[in-house]
Amino acid sequence: MLRITIHNRAGEMTLQLEGRLVGPWVREAEGCWQRALADGSKPALRLDLTGVTMIDAAGKTLLAAAHAQGAEFIACGCLTRAIVAELTKTENSGSDCR
């Protein structure tokens, strides 16, 4: 199961993902992301992964595509931060945990 909550603020959109970014939920997250950006306003996009408990290969592919289009990530937990570091080619240091 994956819950997706969209937070819109002036010039910024955050997709808060909670649950498992795997299988059919990856397609749902991608569709939600595309629909959220369909109006053409091009806000800064953030993906909040602090509530994500599992990411499969398809989930990693989605995150890589989002990063390639300029998305930023909010990550918490060793594994999620390691996946984000791998995708963004950055050092896995610090914590964005709340």
TIMARVO-137923 format. One record per residue (C-alpha): residue number from 0; residue in one letter; y, x, z. Coordinates in steps of 0.001 Angstrom, whole numbers, plus 500000, padded with zeros to 6 digits. Layout:
+-------+-------+--------+--------+--------+
! pakol ! gulum !     yy !     xx !     zz !
+-------+-------+--------+--------+--------+
!   NUM !     A !      Y !      X !      Z !
...
+-------+-------+--------+--------+--------+
//
This chain:
+-------+-------+--------+--------+--------+
! pakol ! gulum !     yy !     xx !     zz !
+-------+-------+--------+--------+--------+
!     0 !     M ! 500000 ! 500000 ! 500000 !
!     1 !     L ! 503538 ! 501167 ! 499270 !
!     2 !     R ! 506769 ! 499575 ! 500422 !
!     3 !     I ! 509903 ! 500357 ! 498415 !
!     4 !     T ! 513358 ! 499613 ! 499801 !
!     5 !     I ! 516472 ! 500233 ! 497722 !
!     6 !     H ! 519645 ! 501274 ! 499534 !
!     7 !     N ! 522772 ! 501115 ! 497363 !
!     8 !     R ! 525951 ! 502779 ! 498505 !
!     9 !     A ! 529037 ! 503714 ! 496497 !
!    10 !     G ! 527828 ! 506185 ! 493872 !
!    11 !     E ! 524488 ! 506716 ! 495610 !
!    12 !     M ! 521097 ! 505034 ! 495487 !
!    13 !     T ! 518196 ! 505812 ! 497806 !
!    14 !     L ! 514684 ! 504576 ! 497191 !
!    15 !     Q ! 512933 ! 504565 ! 500550 !
!    16 !     L ! 509182 ! 504867 ! 500034 !
!    17 !     E ! 506751 ! 504040 ! 502836 !
!    18 !     G ! 502993 ! 504287 ! 502558 !
!    19 !     R ! 500784 ! 505840 ! 499914 !
!    20 !     L ! 502251 ! 507116 ! 496638 !
!    21 !     V ! 498910 ! 506915 ! 494827 !
!    22 !     G ! 497199 ! 505048 ! 491997 !
!    23 !     P ! 498795 ! 501738 ! 491000 !
!    24 !     W ! 501569 ! 502211 ! 493558 !
!    25 !     V ! 502910 ! 505123 ! 491514 !
!    26 !     R ! 503454 ! 502792 ! 488542 !
!    27 !     E ! 505140 ! 500280 ! 490830 !
!    28 !     A ! 507467 ! 502976 ! 492217 !
!    29 !     E ! 508278 ! 504166 ! 488702 !
!    30 !     G ! 509042 ! 500626 ! 487544 !
!    31 !     C ! 511255 ! 500040 ! 490564 !
!    32 !     W ! 513090 ! 503310 ! 489921 !
!    33 !     Q ! 513638 ! 502465 ! 486235 !
!    34 !     R ! 514831 ! 498914 ! 487009 !
!    35 !     A ! 517197 ! 500215 ! 489686 !
!    36 !     L ! 518829 ! 502575 ! 487197 !
!    37 !     A ! 518794 ! 500134 ! 484265 !
!    38 !     D ! 522431 ! 499089 ! 484680 !
!    39 !     G ! 523527 ! 502520 ! 483421 !
!    40 !     S ! 525820 ! 503330 ! 486358 !
!    41 !     K ! 524072 ! 506689 ! 486990 !
!    42 !     P ! 524435 ! 506901 ! 490786 !
!    43 !     A ! 523196 ! 509965 ! 492664 !
!    44 !     L ! 519507 ! 509223 ! 493244 !
!    45 !     R ! 517581 ! 510117 ! 496379 !
!    46 !     L ! 513942 ! 509455 ! 497122 !
!    47 !     D ! 513320 ! 509110 ! 500847 !
!    48 !     L ! 509734 ! 510247 ! 501383 !
!    49 !     T ! 509830 ! 510361 ! 505192 !
!    50 !     G ! 507495 ! 507354 ! 505417 !
!    51 !     V ! 505043 ! 508530 ! 502744 !
!    52 !     T ! 501567 ! 509254 ! 504099 !
!    53 !     M ! 499782 ! 510417 ! 500926 !
!    54 !     I ! 500728 ! 511637 ! 497431 !
!    55 !     D ! 498163 ! 512020 ! 494638 !
!    56 !     A ! 498504 ! 513854 ! 491293 !
!    57 !     A ! 500160 ! 510849 ! 489632 !
!    58 !     G ! 502613 ! 510636 ! 492533 !
!    59 !     K ! 503456 ! 514321 ! 492096 !
!    60 !     T ! 504036 ! 513721 ! 488381 !
!    61 !     L ! 506438 ! 510877 ! 489169 !
!    62 !     L ! 508311 ! 513010 ! 491693 !
!    63 !     A ! 508550 ! 515877 ! 489203 !
!    64 !     A ! 509984 ! 513509 ! 486574 !
!    65 !     A ! 512489 ! 512144 ! 489080 !
!    66 !     H ! 513519 ! 515678 ! 490039 !
!    67 !     A ! 513921 ! 516605 ! 486355 !
!    68 !     Q ! 516368 ! 513700 ! 486057 !
!    69 !     G ! 518385 ! 514933 ! 489025 !
!    70 !     A ! 516815 ! 513088 ! 491953 !
!    71 !     E ! 517013 ! 514628 ! 495408 !
!    72 !     F ! 514310 ! 514261 ! 498035 !
!    73 !     I ! 514360 ! 513529 ! 501739 !
!    74 !     A ! 511081 ! 514757 ! 503183 !
!    75 !     C ! 509469 ! 514987 ! 506590 !
!    76 !     G ! 506158 ! 516470 ! 507622 !
!    77 !     C ! 504526 ! 519708 ! 506569 !
!    78 !     L ! 502560 ! 518385 ! 503597 !
!    79 !     T ! 505350 ! 516274 ! 502104 !
!    80 !     R ! 507857 ! 519116 ! 502490 !
!    81 !     A ! 505364 ! 521510 ! 500853 !
!    82 !     I ! 504922 ! 519144 ! 497889 !
!    83 !     V ! 508699 ! 518789 ! 497504 !
!    84 !     A ! 509120 ! 522582 ! 497707 !
!    85 !     E ! 506453 ! 523027 ! 495027 !
!    86 !     L ! 508081 ! 520490 ! 492709 !
!    87 !     T ! 511632 ! 521709 ! 493210 !
!    88 !     K ! 510751 ! 525416 ! 493364 !
!    89 !     T ! 512593 ! 525758 ! 496674 !
!    90 !     E ! 511579 ! 527242 ! 499978 !
!    91 !     N ! 509788 ! 524911 ! 502380 !
!    92 !     S ! 512041 ! 525440 ! 505364 !
!    93 !     G ! 513760 ! 523229 ! 507863 !
!    94 !     S ! 513191 ! 519544 ! 508319 !
!    95 !     D ! 514886 ! 516395 ! 507169 !
!    96 !     C ! 513047 ! 514389 ! 509834 !
!    97 !     R ! 515049 ! 511776 ! 511669 !
+-------+-------+--------+--------+--------+
//
